[in-house]
Amino acid sequence: TKIPVLAVNAQGQITTASEQTLSITSLNPQYGVFQNNATLSNTSVGNGIPMQFNTTDYSDGVTMTNDLDGHKTNITIANAGIYNFQFSAQLNKNGGGGSAIDIYIWMRKNGVDIPDTNTRVTLQGANVYEVAAWNLVFSSDPGDKFQLMWGSADSHAEIVYLGVSAIGPEIPAVILTVTQIA
């Protein structure tokens, strides 16, 4: 049903064409925007490594907290809900000849890999750059900790930060945006 609206005041009250006053409740969605402006090296060849973040751009109810090793890898959710995780990671093969390498990226929740979240990106040749960028949606309870994981069987794999170039600003190694959607 459509209701013609005349005005909405600062308290969220709506005045309709028939002079009714209605109140609405906003979701007040929680969010967090994080990035890393340092290259992430493949320090554990053949194993999963949590992506690290060194900058919080915006945060309300979604924070980046330290893991057991003291690195900011835990995406900590304050309130229950459904959250959209969007990221981009600048992948690189930093040498090692022309053979192809695979880099895997997946999500972990409370220390457990989330089934069916892994993706493989293949890099062909040396000094090849690819951007992995996608979004995933998960439910969360208060205090849940998520991690964006990556791994490769090749020591030349990295998630690379690129400083100012001839075209455009710096390229963060990884950017992550988490937004509550319900």
KEVEXDREN-481441 format. One line per field, with one value per atom (N, C-alpha, C): residue number from 0; residue in one letter; x, y, z. Coordinates in nm, 3 decimals, decimal comma. Example, Ala and Ser with C-alpha at 12.3 -4.5 7.8 and 13.67 -1.06 7.14 Angstrom:
<rs>
k: [0_0_0_1_1_1]
r: [a_a_a_s_s_s]
u: [1,319_1,230_1,320_1,285_1,367_1,290]
v: [-0,569_-0,450_-0,330_-0,225_-0,106_0,003]
w: [0,780_0,780_0,780_0,708_0,714_0,787]
</rs>
This chain:
<rs>
k: [0_0_0_1_1_1_2_2_2_3_3_3_4_4_4_5_5_5_6_6_6_7_7_7_8_8_8_9_9_9_10_10_10_11_11_11_12_12_12_13_13_13_14_14_14_15_15_15_16_16_16_17_17_17_18_18_18_19_19_19_20_20_20_21_21_21_22_22_22_23_23_23_24_24_24_25_25_25_26_26_26_27_27_27_28_28_28_29_29_29_30_30_30_31_31_31_32_32_32_33_33_33_34_34_34_35_35_35_36_36_36_37_37_37_38_38_38_39_39_39_40_40_40_41_41_41_42_42_42_43_43_43_44_44_44_45_45_45_46_46_46_47_47_47_48_48_48_49_49_49_50_50_50_51_51_51_52_52_52_53_53_53_54_54_54_55_55_55_56_56_56_57_57_57_58_58_58_59_59_59_60_60_60_61_61_61_62_62_62_63_63_63_64_64_64_65_65_65_66_66_66_67_67_67_68_68_68_69_69_69_70_70_70_71_71_71_72_72_72_73_73_73_74_74_74_75_75_75_76_76_76_77_77_77_78_78_78_79_79_79_80_80_80_81_81_81_82_82_82_83_83_83_84_84_84_85_85_85_86_86_86_87_87_87_88_88_88_89_89_89_90_90_90_91_91_91_92_92_92_93_93_93_94_94_94_95_95_95_96_96_96_97_97_97_98_98_98_99_99_99_100_100_100_101_101_101_102_102_102_103_103_103_104_104_104_105_105_105_106_106_106_107_107_107_108_108_108_109_109_109_110_110_110_111_111_111_112_112_112_113_113_113_114_114_114_115_115_115_116_116_116_117_117_117_118_118_118_119_119_119_120_120_120_121_121_121_122_122_122_123_123_123_124_124_124_125_125_125_126_126_126_127_127_127_128_128_128_129_129_129_130_130_130_131_131_131_132_132_132_133_133_133_134_134_134_135_135_135_136_136_136_137_137_137_138_138_138_139_139_139_140_140_140_141_141_141_142_142_142_143_143_143_144_144_144_145_145_145_146_146_146_147_147_147_148_148_148_149_149_149_150_150_150_151_151_151_152_152_152_153_153_153_154_154_154_155_155_155_156_156_156_157_157_157_158_158_158_159_159_159_160_160_160_161_161_161_162_162_162_163_163_163_164_164_164_165_165_165_166_166_166_167_167_167_168_168_168_169_169_169_170_170_170_171_171_171_172_172_172_173_173_173_174_174_174_175_175_175_176_176_176_177_177_177_178_178_178_179_179_179_180_180_180_181_181_181]
r: [t_t_t_k_k_k_i_i_i_p_p_p_v_v_v_l_l_l_a_a_a_v_v_v_n_n_n_a_a_a_q_q_q_g_g_g_q_q_q_i_i_i_t_t_t_t_t_t_a_a_a_s_s_s_e_e_e_q_q_q_t_t_t_l_l_l_s_s_s_i_i_i_t_t_t_s_s_s_l_l_l_n_n_n_p_p_p_q_q_q_y_y_y_g_g_g_v_v_v_f_f_f_q_q_q_n_n_n_n_n_n_a_a_a_t_t_t_l_l_l_s_s_s_n_n_n_t_t_t_s_s_s_v_v_v_g_g_g_n_n_n_g_g_g_i_i_i_p_p_p_m_m_m_q_q_q_f_f_f_n_n_n_t_t_t_t_t_t_d_d_d_y_y_y_s_s_s_d_d_d_g_g_g_v_v_v_t_t_t_m_m_m_t_t_t_n_n_n_d_d_d_l_l_l_d_d_d_g_g_g_h_h_h_k_k_k_t_t_t_n_n_n_i_i_i_t_t_t_i_i_i_a_a_a_n_n_n_a_a_a_g_g_g_i_i_i_y_y_y_n_n_n_f_f_f_q_q_q_f_f_f_s_s_s_a_a_a_q_q_q_l_l_l_n_n_n_k_k_k_n_n_n_g_g_g_g_g_g_g_g_g_g_g_g_s_s_s_a_a_a_i_i_i_d_d_d_i_i_i_y_y_y_i_i_i_w_w_w_m_m_m_r_r_r_k_k_k_n_n_n_g_g_g_v_v_v_d_d_d_i_i_i_p_p_p_d_d_d_t_t_t_n_n_n_t_t_t_r_r_r_v_v_v_t_t_t_l_l_l_q_q_q_g_g_g_a_a_a_n_n_n_v_v_v_y_y_y_e_e_e_v_v_v_a_a_a_a_a_a_w_w_w_n_n_n_l_l_l_v_v_v_f_f_f_s_s_s_s_s_s_d_d_d_p_p_p_g_g_g_d_d_d_k_k_k_f_f_f_q_q_q_l_l_l_m_m_m_w_w_w_g_g_g_s_s_s_a_a_a_d_d_d_s_s_s_h_h_h_a_a_a_e_e_e_i_i_i_v_v_v_y_y_y_l_l_l_g_g_g_v_v_v_s_s_s_a_a_a_i_i_i_g_g_g_p_p_p_e_e_e_i_i_i_p_p_p_a_a_a_v_v_v_i_i_i_l_l_l_t_t_t_v_v_v_t_t_t_q_q_q_i_i_i_a_a_a]
u: [0,084_0,000_0,088_0,060_0,133_0,060_0,137_0,081_0,152_0,079_0,143_0,201_0,327_0,396_0,413_0,378_0,397_0,531_0,569_0,692_0,745_0,875_0,940_1,022_0,996_1,070_1,197_1,275_1,404_1,389_1,272_1,249_1,203_1,197_1,156_1,005_0,930_0,785_0,745_0,650_0,603_0,464_0,442_0,308_0,256_0,142_0,084_-0,011_-0,054_-0,145_-0,278_-0,315_-0,440_-0,416_-0,302_-0,264_-0,242_-0,215_-0,178_-0,031_0,004_0,144_0,186_0,289_0,340_0,484_0,528_0,667_0,735_0,862_0,939_1,059_1,105_1,223_1,332_1,447_1,556_1,633_1,699_1,779_1,906_1,956_2,086_2,191_2,215_2,307_2,448_2,513_2,650_2,742_2,863_2,953_3,098_3,187_3,330_3,399_3,493_3,570_3,718_3,792_3,930_4,018_4,149_4,242_4,380_4,469_4,608_4,694_4,783_4,874_5,016_5,025_5,154_5,136_5,239_5,233_5,226_5,139_5,126_5,200_5,304_5,385_5,331_5,364_5,323_5,421_5,395_5,485_5,464_5,360_5,331_5,288_5,384_5,357_5,274_5,165_5,078_4,976_4,971_4,877_4,795_4,684_4,601_4,663_4,654_4,707_4,594_4,563_4,462_4,516_4,434_4,474_4,477_4,580_4,596_4,551_4,504_4,457_4,526_4,572_4,641_4,573_4,459_4,386_4,237_4,173_4,027_3,980_3,905_3,853_3,726_3,633_3,506_3,468_3,400_3,360_3,250_3,144_3,038_2,979_3,019_2,968_3,041_3,129_3,216_3,358_3,442_3,577_3,680_3,803_3,915_3,995_4,002_4,071_4,188_4,276_4,397_4,365_4,439_4,433_4,530_4,548_4,636_4,781_4,820_4,957_4,975_4,868_4,876_4,856_4,809_4,784_4,636_4,607_4,467_4,411_4,348_4,287_4,143_4,101_3,967_3,865_3,770_3,659_3,553_3,538_3,453_3,321_3,213_3,077_3,014_2,963_2,905_2,760_2,684_2,540_2,498_2,399_2,345_2,287_2,296_2,237_2,294_2,258_2,310_2,404_2,525_2,628_2,681_2,706_2,767_2,916_3,003_3,147_3,193_3,247_3,298_3,446_3,525_3,668_3,727_3,844_3,929_4,071_4,145_4,284_4,368_4,479_4,569_4,671_4,647_4,732_4,849_4,962_5,081_5,164_5,231_5,336_5,466_5,547_5,665_5,790_5,788_5,904_5,879_5,988_5,976_5,955_5,983_5,968_5,828_5,806_5,680_5,571_5,598_5,496_5,381_5,265_5,143_5,145_5,082_5,061_4,914_4,867_4,730_4,731_4,638_4,614_4,469_4,448_4,315_4,273_4,143_4,087_3,956_3,937_3,815_3,788_3,675_3,636_3,642_3,671_3,676_3,591_3,517_3,432_3,463_3,500_3,533_3,634_3,734_3,842_3,815_3,698_3,660_3,636_3,699_3,676_3,529_3,472_3,331_3,322_3,242_3,231_3,187_3,236_3,195_3,226_3,332_3,370_3,503_3,572_3,705_3,695_3,789_3,800_3,947_3,973_4,110_4,130_4,240_4,280_4,415_4,428_4,553_4,624_4,752_4,835_4,935_4,938_5,029_5,147_5,269_5,387_5,437_5,553_5,613_5,566_5,555_5,512_5,379_5,286_5,151_5,059_4,972_4,879_4,737_4,660_4,516_4,446_4,324_4,244_4,136_4,137_4,028_3,930_3,805_3,704_3,569_3,512_3,376_3,315_3,189_3,121_3,054_3,045_2,985_2,893_2,785_2,688_2,680_2,689_2,686_2,600_2,542_2,475_2,579_2,552_2,647_2,573_2,632_2,587_2,682_2,641_2,732_2,864_2,974_3,105_3,168_3,096_3,156_3,275_3,376_3,498_3,517_3,525_3,548_3,691_3,748_3,878_3,871_3,934_3,951_4,085_4,081_4,199_4,252_4,381_4,441_4,556_4,594_4,705_4,747_4,873_4,927_5,039_5,055_5,165_5,294_5,292_5,409_5,456_5,584_5,638_5,639_5,618_5,618_5,482_5,382_5,250_5,252_5,183_5,170_5,045_5,002_4,895_4,967_4,977_5,075_5,012_5,082_5,053_5,139_5,079_5,154_5,139_5,252_5,252_5,205_5,215_5,169_5,233_5,150_5,199_5,180_5,216_5,199_5,051_4,967_4,823_4,751_4,692_4,609_4,686_4,610_4,669_4,722_4,760_4,812_4,706_4,756_4,668_4,687_4,587_4,599_4,612_4,681_4,693_4,555_4,476_4,342_4,251_4,127_4,023_3,906_3,848_3,734_3,627_3,504_3,387_3,286_3,245_3,145_3,025_2,906_2,785_2,672_2,603_2,485_2,372_2,308_2,197_2,064_2,065_1,938_1,968]
v: [-0,118_0,000_0,123_0,214_0,340_0,445_0,522_0,630_0,759_0,857_0,983_1,051_1,092_1,153_1,302_1,382_1,527_1,571_1,510_1,555_1,447_1,453_1,369_1,463_1,460_1,550_1,483_1,558_1,509_1,392_1,372_1,260_1,134_1,140_1,025_1,009_1,111_1,105_1,150_1,077_1,103_1,162_1,270_1,327_1,289_1,222_1,176_1,281_1,259_1,351_1,360_1,257_1,261_1,311_1,379_1,442_1,341_1,213_1,116_1,134_1,109_1,112_0,970_0,921_0,787_0,798_0,701_0,696_0,576_0,591_0,480_0,455_0,333_0,295_0,258_0,320_0,288_0,168_0,098_-0,019_0,022_0,143_0,186_0,081_0,056_-0,053_-0,031_-0,140_-0,140_-0,154_-0,102_-0,106_-0,096_-0,133_-0,115_-0,111_-0,020_-0,007_-0,009_-0,105_-0,128_-0,146_-0,123_-0,146_-0,175_-0,218_-0,238_-0,172_-0,082_-0,015_-0,069_-0,201_-0,270_-0,405_-0,451_-0,579_-0,695_-0,792_-0,915_-1,026_-1,079_-1,185_-1,322_-1,419_-1,558_-1,617_-1,592_-1,632_-1,776_-1,840_-1,978_-2,056_-2,087_-2,151_-2,278_-2,285_-2,403_-2,403_-2,295_-2,286_-2,158_-2,155_-2,036_-1,927_-1,803_-1,686_-1,584_-1,533_-1,427_-1,297_-1,231_-1,100_-1,001_-0,917_-0,817_-0,679_-0,599_-0,464_-0,367_-0,253_-0,156_-0,020_-0,008_0,119_0,094_0,167_0,167_0,301_0,297_0,421_0,467_0,375_0,403_0,280_0,300_0,185_0,222_0,143_0,155_0,015_-0,053_-0,186_-0,299_-0,267_-0,365_-0,314_-0,389_-0,343_-0,446_-0,399_-0,487_-0,506_-0,631_-0,659_-0,754_-0,763_-0,845_-0,994_-1,074_-1,219_-1,259_-1,388_-1,436_-1,398_-1,368_-1,325_-1,174_-1,103_-0,957_-0,881_-0,948_-0,882_-0,850_-0,737_-0,697_-0,778_-0,892_-0,979_-1,016_-0,994_-1,034_-0,924_-0,955_-0,864_-0,899_-0,814_-0,845_-0,771_-0,847_-0,796_-0,775_-0,655_-0,624_-0,669_-0,664_-0,691_-0,801_-0,878_-0,985_-0,925_-1,000_-0,956_-1,031_-0,985_-1,037_-0,929_-0,971_-0,876_-0,911_-0,807_-0,820_-0,785_-0,877_-0,858_-0,838_-0,720_-0,691_-0,660_-0,720_-0,692_-0,689_-0,627_-0,637_-0,654_-0,742_-0,769_-0,766_-0,690_-0,677_-0,791_-0,897_-1,015_-0,997_-1,059_-1,049_-1,175_-1,209_-1,310_-1,233_-1,227_-1,141_-1,214_-1,261_-1,330_-1,479_-1,555_-1,700_-1,761_-1,687_-1,744_-1,734_-1,800_-1,784_-1,884_-1,980_-2,080_-2,018_-2,077_-2,028_-2,063_-1,977_-2,007_-1,984_-2,052_-2,035_-1,967_-1,876_-1,813_-1,841_-1,886_-1,920_-1,816_-1,781_-1,683_-1,739_-1,734_-1,785_-1,712_-1,744_-1,681_-1,782_-1,730_-1,809_-1,735_-1,813_-1,756_-1,826_-1,748_-1,801_-1,915_-1,899_-1,996_-2,116_-2,121_-2,236_-2,187_-2,254_-2,219_-2,235_-2,137_-2,142_-2,223_-2,331_-2,416_-2,335_-2,377_-2,324_-2,175_-2,126_-1,986_-1,970_-2,080_-2,072_-2,042_-1,963_-1,932_-1,937_-1,988_-1,995_-1,893_-1,817_-1,723_-1,770_-1,786_-1,831_-1,713_-1,697_-1,592_-1,656_-1,610_-1,662_-1,568_-1,622_-1,539_-1,469_-1,404_-1,332_-1,188_-1,131_-0,993_-0,963_-1,054_-1,042_-0,995_-0,900_-0,848_-0,886_-0,925_-0,952_-0,897_-0,852_-0,807_-0,911_-0,963_-1,050_-0,959_-0,960_-0,873_-0,941_-0,965_-1,021_-0,991_-1,030_-1,011_-1,140_-1,155_-1,272_-1,223_-1,297_-1,257_-1,366_-1,323_-1,418_-1,364_-1,456_-1,417_-1,411_-1,329_-1,313_-1,296_-1,350_-1,325_-1,224_-1,157_-1,061_-1,128_-1,062_-1,113_-1,208_-1,245_-1,332_-1,264_-1,346_-1,296_-1,365_-1,284_-1,333_-1,299_-1,380_-1,351_-1,377_-1,290_-1,308_-1,378_-1,502_-1,588_-1,595_-1,625_-1,648_-1,747_-1,808_-1,900_-1,939_-1,986_-2,033_-2,132_-2,227_-2,323_-2,265_-2,141_-2,079_-1,960_-1,956_-1,849_-1,714_-1,709_-1,583_-1,512_-1,576_-1,514_-1,403_-1,294_-1,186_-1,105_-1,033_-0,934_-0,801_-0,728_-0,620_-0,482_-0,398_-0,255_-0,186_-0,095_-0,020_0,129_0,196_0,338_0,421_0,550_0,642_0,604_0,594_0,562_0,682_0,664_0,772_0,802_0,704_0,722_0,689_0,787_0,765_0,754_0,738_0,730_0,589_0,570_0,441_0,331_0,206_0,089_0,010_0,009_-0,072_-0,221_-0,293_-0,438_-0,502_-0,461_-0,515_-0,407_-0,405_-0,316_-0,404_-0,377_-0,456_-0,363_-0,386_-0,313_-0,415_-0,399_-0,487_-0,402_-0,441_-0,363_-0,453_-0,413_-0,487_-0,463_-0,570_-0,554_-0,599_-0,668_-0,707_-0,745]
w: [0,000_0,000_0,000_-0,091_-0,097_-0,016_0,062_0,143_0,102_0,051_0,016_0,140_0,132_0,245_0,218_0,318_0,308_0,366_0,482_0,547_0,640_0,667_0,767_0,854_0,988_1,075_1,128_1,207_1,258_1,354_1,412_1,503_1,429_1,297_1,218_1,207_1,244_1,231_1,092_1,036_0,900_0,907_0,832_0,819_0,681_0,679_0,552_0,496_0,371_0,304_0,379_0,453_0,529_0,672_0,692_0,819_0,932_0,899_1,001_1,034_1,160_1,199_1,234_1,166_1,187_1,236_1,314_1,359_1,296_1,264_1,209_1,299_1,301_1,378_1,279_1,293_1,202_1,255_1,166_1,201_1,274_1,250_1,302_1,270_1,142_1,104_1,154_1,189_1,234_1,112_1,122_1,006_1,051_0,962_0,982_0,846_0,830_0,706_0,744_0,688_0,728_0,605_0,620_0,511_0,566_0,477_0,513_0,408_0,452_0,359_0,374_0,394_0,397_0,326_0,259_0,188_0,286_0,254_0,333_0,261_0,323_0,263_0,302_0,220_0,247_0,348_0,476_0,584_0,628_0,578_0,618_0,494_0,409_0,279_0,299_0,224_0,228_0,341_0,419_0,531_0,519_0,593_0,597_0,682_0,633_0,704_0,713_0,833_0,842_0,781_0,701_0,648_0,763_0,765_0,870_0,819_0,913_0,883_0,977_0,925_1,009_1,013_0,946_0,945_0,958_1,049_1,059_1,005_0,896_0,837_0,908_0,931_0,999_1,077_1,191_1,270_1,367_1,369_1,467_1,486_1,590_1,620_1,550_1,457_1,392_1,410_1,481_1,511_1,466_1,450_1,417_1,545_1,591_1,717_1,693_1,791_1,779_1,791_1,713_1,728_1,840_1,862_1,968_1,948_1,822_1,792_1,801_1,838_1,851_1,722_1,616_1,488_1,473_1,411_1,389_1,272_1,306_1,205_1,238_1,363_1,406_1,378_1,292_1,264_1,367_1,469_1,584_1,573_1,584_1,567_1,706_1,733_1,864_1,877_1,768_1,775_1,679_1,721_1,636_1,509_1,400_1,274_1,156_1,038_0,912_0,858_0,820_0,778_0,640_0,561_0,429_0,442_0,402_0,404_0,260_0,229_0,095_0,107_0,018_0,024_-0,114_-0,122_-0,240_-0,191_-0,258_-0,222_-0,349_-0,346_-0,460_-0,454_-0,533_-0,532_-0,628_-0,593_-0,676_-0,662_-0,772_-0,770_-0,787_-0,680_-0,679_-0,727_-0,848_-0,905_-0,914_-0,919_-0,920_-1,056_-1,162_-1,295_-1,348_-1,463_-1,533_-1,499_-1,410_-1,379_-1,301_-1,316_-1,250_-1,102_-1,021_-0,880_-0,847_-0,743_-0,696_-0,560_-0,542_-0,412_-0,376_-0,253_-0,203_-0,100_-0,102_-0,008_0,044_0,178_0,239_0,371_0,434_0,560_0,673_0,791_0,915_1,018_1,097_1,202_1,334_1,433_1,566_1,559_1,472_1,462_1,374_1,310_1,226_1,083_0,986_0,846_0,811_0,741_0,702_0,572_0,573_0,453_0,330_0,216_0,086_0,067_0,132_0,113_0,041_0,011_-0,050_-0,199_-0,247_-0,389_-0,428_-0,548_-0,598_-0,709_-0,698_-0,801_-0,853_-0,985_-1,045_-1,110_-1,074_-1,132_-1,226_-1,351_-1,454_-1,469_-1,466_-1,491_-1,366_-1,379_-1,267_-1,265_-1,145_-1,124_-1,192_-1,171_-1,224_-1,112_-1,141_-1,041_-1,078_-0,979_-0,995_-0,872_-0,889_-0,775_-0,749_-0,628_-0,582_-0,510_-0,553_-0,492_-0,498_-0,384_-0,379_-0,244_-0,230_-0,102_-0,059_0,072_0,134_0,245_0,272_0,374_0,480_0,608_0,720_0,833_0,910_1,034_1,144_1,243_1,353_1,484_1,589_1,725_1,787_1,895_1,958_1,999_1,966_2,003_1,903_1,796_1,695_1,632_1,600_1,537_1,403_1,298_1,163_1,122_1,033_0,975_0,825_0,750_0,606_0,589_0,539_0,532_0,389_0,377_0,246_0,263_0,151_0,154_0,014_0,004_-0,123_-0,094_-0,183_-0,172_-0,228_-0,276_-0,336_-0,251_-0,220_-0,136_-0,206_-0,336_-0,410_-0,408_-0,347_-0,339_-0,233_-0,264_-0,167_-0,196_-0,094_-0,110_-0,095_-0,203_-0,212_-0,199_-0,124_-0,117_-0,221_-0,299_-0,399_-0,368_-0,348_-0,319_-0,437_-0,424_-0,528_-0,662_-0,763_-0,897_-0,988_-1,113_-1,209_-1,233_-1,206_-1,226_-1,097_-1,033_-0,916_-0,785_-0,675_-0,541_-0,510_-0,387_-0,341_-0,359_-0,365_-0,373_-0,245_-0,155_-0,034_-0,069_0,017_-0,003_0,005_0,102_0,119_0,177_0,129_0,179_0,219_0,336_0,383_0,435_0,390_0,439_0,491_0,616_0,677_0,712_0,665_0,685_0,732_0,837_0,882_0,784_0,737_0,641_0,699_0,811_0,879_1,021]
</rs>
